[in-house]
Amino acid sequence: MAQHVTVTTAVELTATQRKEVMQVAQAKAGTQEIELKEVVNPAVIGGIRLTIGSKQYDATVLNQLETLRNLA
């Protein structure tokens, strides 16, 4: 059974980026069987958010700005 993975970016991924995201997702999920769902959300501004099951890896500009805002 394939692991469901959602990738959220501000713009559509290129073929090269998609391949790199798949490799990272496979390593993080511990399986080669990945079902990748791509979500384009301009609100994240830039970067990438990877959701694998209940785990989320958020390297978006939006997340970094929110973190800085919470420090103030």
C-alpha positions as CSV (number, residue, x, y, z in Angstrom):
1,M,0.0,0.0,0.0
2,A,1.4,3.4,-1.0
3,Q,2.2,6.1,1.5
4,H,0.2,9.2,0.9
5,V,2.4,12.3,0.7
6,T,1.3,15.9,0.2
7,V,3.7,18.5,-1.0
8,T,2.7,22.2,-0.8
9,T,4.5,24.9,-2.7
10,A,3.9,28.4,-3.9
11,V,4.3,27.5,-7.6
12,E,4.1,24.3,-9.6
13,L,7.0,21.9,-9.3
14,T,9.3,21.3,-12.3
15,A,10.0,17.7,-13.3
16,T,13.4,17.8,-11.6
17,Q,12.0,19.2,-8.4
18,R,9.2,16.6,-8.4
19,K,11.8,13.8,-8.7
20,E,13.8,15.3,-5.8
21,V,10.7,15.6,-3.6
22,M,9.9,12.0,-4.4
23,Q,13.3,10.9,-3.3
24,V,13.1,12.9,0.0
25,A,9.6,11.6,0.6
26,Q,10.7,8.0,0.0
27,A,13.5,8.4,2.5
28,K,11.4,10.1,5.2
29,A,8.5,7.6,4.7
30,G,10.9,4.6,4.7
31,T,9.2,3.2,1.5
32,Q,9.6,3.4,-2.2
33,E,5.8,3.3,-2.6
34,I,4.7,6.9,-2.5
35,E,1.5,8.5,-3.8
36,L,2.4,12.2,-4.2
37,K,-0.3,14.8,-4.1
38,E,0.9,18.3,-5.2
39,V,-0.8,21.4,-3.8
40,V,0.0,24.9,-5.1
41,N,-0.8,27.6,-2.5
42,P,0.7,31.0,-3.3
43,A,0.1,32.0,0.4
44,V,3.2,30.0,1.5
45,I,5.3,32.5,-0.5
46,G,8.1,30.1,-1.2
47,G,9.8,26.9,0.1
48,I,8.1,23.6,0.6
49,R,5.8,21.8,3.1
50,L,5.9,18.0,3.0
51,T,3.1,16.1,4.8
52,I,3.6,12.4,5.3
53,G,0.8,10.7,7.2
54,S,0.6,12.7,10.5
55,K,4.1,14.2,10.2
56,Q,4.7,17.6,8.6
57,Y,8.0,19.1,7.5
58,D,7.5,22.8,6.9
59,A,10.3,24.8,5.2
60,T,8.0,27.5,3.8
61,V,8.7,31.2,3.9
62,L,5.3,31.7,5.5
63,N,6.2,29.3,8.4
64,Q,9.5,31.1,8.9
65,L,7.8,34.5,9.0
66,E,5.2,33.2,11.5
67,T,8.0,31.8,13.7
68,L,9.7,35.2,13.7
69,R,6.5,37.0,14.5
70,N,5.9,34.7,17.5
71,L,9.4,35.6,18.8
72,A,8.6,39.3,19.0
